[in-house]
Amino acid sequence: MSDQPAFTGRYQVIAPTVNLGENVRLSSFINLYGCDIGDEVTIGAFVEVQSDVRIGRRAKVSSHTFVCSGVIIEDECFIGHGVMFTNDLRPRATTPDGDVQGTGDWELVRTRVGRRASIGSGATILAGVEIGEEAMIGAGAVVTRDVPPGMLAVGVPAEVVGPAPDTRDSP
């Protein structure tokens, strides 16, 4: 845990359970709690990062994104605007008896985004998938299964269509 005090600004809520790395850039209208944020990470406006999330160094999480418990985003990843992660394969509001579900009534399913992967705006990442290193997910895709390293996946549901373009050498 960080020794930093909770910071609740007019437009930010950062719980004392957040471990912030060095030189992290945080926009307004964010909610962070119980997570680990690596060095030089950028988090855009209207982002929520829940407990038990780790975001690696030099990652960028764009505005209007939701990162739920159990997600690992490795170093140098790009997460586009409005990306939604899920962590429950069988979501329900109530138990079979009709009681409101509690933390013990469902199973957290973890998701991993590999180093230097890129997820396009508006994508939805279902619980339990692994997006490989340097893979790319197209805008609006719904990722329902693993995407191998270095591959491009697009569509609903997302399908691997070939190698991800290498843009590091582009102007």
N, C-alpha and C positions, 0 to 999 in steps of 0.2 A: 504494500500500500504506500501511497505517496504521503509525505508529511505536509503537503500543501493543504491549506484550508479549503473548504468548499467555497466556490465562487458562484454567486448567483447575481449576475448582472441583470440589467433591464432586458437584455436579449440573449443571455446565455445561462445555462445551468450546467455546472461542472461539479460533480459530486466529489467529496474527499477520497472516494475509493478509486478515482481515476489516476493512473500512472501516465503522466505526460512526459514525453521525451524532450530533448533540446530543440529549440527553434521550431516548435509546432505553430502553425498558423490556423487560427480558429475564426470563422465568420460568426455573424450574429445569428440568433434564432437556432441555437443548437442545444442538444440535450445529451450529455455524456455521463455514464455512471458504470462503475465496476469494470472498466475496460483498460487495456494497455495500448497506448498510442506511441508509436516509435518516433525517433528523431526526424525532423524536417518533414513531417506529415502536414498536408493541407486538408482542412475540412471545410466544405462550403456551407452556405446558409441552409437552414431548415433540415438539418441532418440529425438523426438520433442514432447513437451507438450504445447498445445495451451492455449489461454485465457479461463477463466471460467471452469477450471479443478481444482479439489481438490484431492490431493493424501495424504492419512492418514499416521500416524506415523508408522515407521518401515516397510514400504512397500518396495518392490524391483521391479524395472522396468528394465528388461534386454535389451540388445542392439537391435538396429534396430526396435524399437517399436514406433508406432505413437498413441498419445493420443489426440484426437480432442476435441474441445470445447464441454462442456456439460457433460463430463464424471466425475463421482465421484468414486474414488478408496479408499475404507475405510482402516482402520488400518491393518497392518500385511499381506497385500495381496502380492502374488507373481505373477508377469506378465512376462511370458517367452519371449524368443527372437523372434523378428519379429511379435509381436501381433499387429493387426490393429483394431482400433475402428472406427466406423462410426457415423455420427450424422444427417443424412439426409435420409429419407425413399424414396424420389423421386428426386435423384440428376439429375440436368440438367445444362448445361453450359450457356444456353440462356433462355429467357422468351418465351412464345408462339408467341410474336411479332418478335422474332429474336434478341432482344437486349441482351447484356451480362448481366447475372444475377448479382444483387447486394445483399447486406445483407438483404434487405426487400423482396426479391423475393423467399425466401425459409424458412422453419420452422425448427429451431433447435430442435432435439429430444434427450432428455437426457437419459443417461445410468448409471446404478449404479452397482458397484462390491462390494459385501458385505464383511464384516470383515473376514480376514483369508482365503478368497477364493484364488484359484490358477488357473491360465490360462496357458495352455501349449503353447510351441513355435509354431509359425505359425498360431495360431487361429485368426479368424476374428469375431468380436463382432458387430452385426448389431445394429443400433440405436434403443433405446427404451427398450432394454431388462434389466432385473434385474437378476444378478447372486447372489444367496443367500449366506449367511454366511457359510464359510467352504465348499462351493461347489468346485468342481474341473472340469475344462474343459480340455479335451484331446488335445494333439498336433494336429494341423491342422484342428480342428473342425471349423464349421461355425455356430455360435450361432444365431438363428433367433427368439427364444422365451425364456421366463424366465426359469431359472434353479433354482429349489427349494433349500433351505438351506441344506447343507450336502450331496448333490447328485453329482454323476459323470455323465457328458454329453460328448459324443464322436460322431464323424462322421460328414457327410455333407449331409443334415443339421444335426446339433447336436441333438441327442436323449438322454434322461436320461436312463441310463442302470442299475442304482442301487446306493447304497451308495458310497460316496467318501471314498477311503482308508484313515484310520487315521495313518499318518506316524510320529506323534509326539513322539511316544514311540519306534520307530525303531532306530537301531544303525546307 
